[in-house]
Amino acid sequence: GMIGVFGMLSVATAQAAAVGTSHSIRSSEGSMLHYRLFGAPSAKRPLLVLIHGWSCDETYWDAQLDALRRDYPVVTLDLAGHGRSSADREDWSMRAYGRDVASVVRALPGSAPVVLVGHSMGGPVAVEAALALGDRVIAVIGVDTFKNVGLPPPSAADTDQRLRAFAADFRTTTQIFVSKSFFRDDADPAFVTRIADAMASGNPTVGMASIRELNNWDGRNAMSRLHVPIIAINADHGAPTDADRIRGFAPSFRYVPFAGAGHFLMMEQPERFNALLLQELATLRDANAPQL
């Protein structure tokens, strides 16, 4: 059936992913959102919400599921216009995506504390979701993200020029952009091709609007309003992470370097990444022990 088709299309890892339950709800923004739940939310343990990046989908977290669900209930979701979620709306801002995540969290039973984990564009989305969800969120964990927050944004002319190439040929431009930007020279070529092809098959309207909105996101303002730990597990590939600059407006920010991997570190080196993420989560649990 449909699941088989989506299974073949998805960028799922070779090993069989943990079996969750599939659900869909209508977001406050009007889109139908698809999500998977692993384990039952409980007041005792934080709920982990895994948020994918630009032109990706929830299967990009498949290599994390078995490790995380042993200790935590986990949710993965397809943001609107991605994966199996619908694209029927006009607002592709980080705030609207954040409300998608908040809609999914509110649809779940109970009121467990929440840790939002966001990869790439999912980092800004996690910050906006945290602002929407308020006290339930005990931390935001970014994965290879927040590197340019607080820097002057690209000019409208620069963004327009960049988007012209995507508008002329979204598929080819995305394939080139992804394969040139996101991987180390020693990355597995088959993996690079698989990710670039999958991302290039995303919805062009959603993809281009999201690039514009990501460039327009006032992360400095948003992150300065968030008073929970913001942790970034960032690859040493690509732009550097200037933790001092970010702490200037987000004092709770902490940078955890992850050497020797590219942008998709959680897929490239899942065992090492999972161990590091579980360690960060254990630290958060200890810090929030009275609450949990």
Steps between C-alpha positions, in 0.01 A plus 500: 500500500594866549746424777699277264523776243607755759747249644671476162501877453623584845863540596457239773815327622567145387417341836129464575380806688319470831127456449300798619135587457411732211258787550383813328340815636406838360744769608384834640635624162253285306736236354463128563806388694631145506693381807620180661500427873737250664408404856239666721545853635518496882548765765817321614711542186548785257342459159754538217373672187731457199468773235653454154659766282438674168365273223542193726247289692459305824686192370829691527484411874450125448851414622419667836174324579618172651755670725269778622177307554663272757504796742252752363172527313585641155303682232616561142291719271489620142479879498232642270595470134752223579474120502141386543366831640291725277617827343166682494596838640682825424709558815837322492659703783701341779222613735235315299715186498544546876122504537489171304725343762295652783181358344647149500623528860160627618325211322687244714358374830632634832722798566850352515790745485632533146848513345496628142781371277537680167739430213608788273184709424340289775708696754322831434171306480574347844564848646166626364323185623652554846369858506154372396494215757630703795569328832474143370834530318807434716764530225566551131773289342620609157687267268738680261306823521497858643842565342399831340249624761575859595708569189365759252252321273571470128366796303168462317696526174731213601203287600316582176803403296539173688133419459507570125706187444259293712203647311657422160570134590428405859607137464843558344578807712411312820705195397806717438447720808453201733787289365744794498407655837415231750760224479866446577731398217523149648121449517354183347406600141190277503377671816562846350304407186214347701455812717545747212246314284248472784526871589485599132166319466342730762220746425664798319244758620549395861877474456546848356261669744678327790845623389365856489334466842809340655708796375240737649479322837599728788675229697671748726166630625337155520789333683536792742138441609561133578611437858578127489828334400572526127759240404657470154664171401678634192729343244839660451423502126380820331464829685645521854279529809582825684362406841611828661305707246187291555532508881502879471124488430417143615691447827369142535669396171752215511706367210588130483747441214470185290822450304546298185149506352297708258161667527307171540711387796213304657477285186873484422612391848185391685661300783728786601229759453241299697740452792572874508131594479410255778776650716358852447150375580622332821659830607170680436308237697734539797460879485120465488479213750241666731275552198540148366 
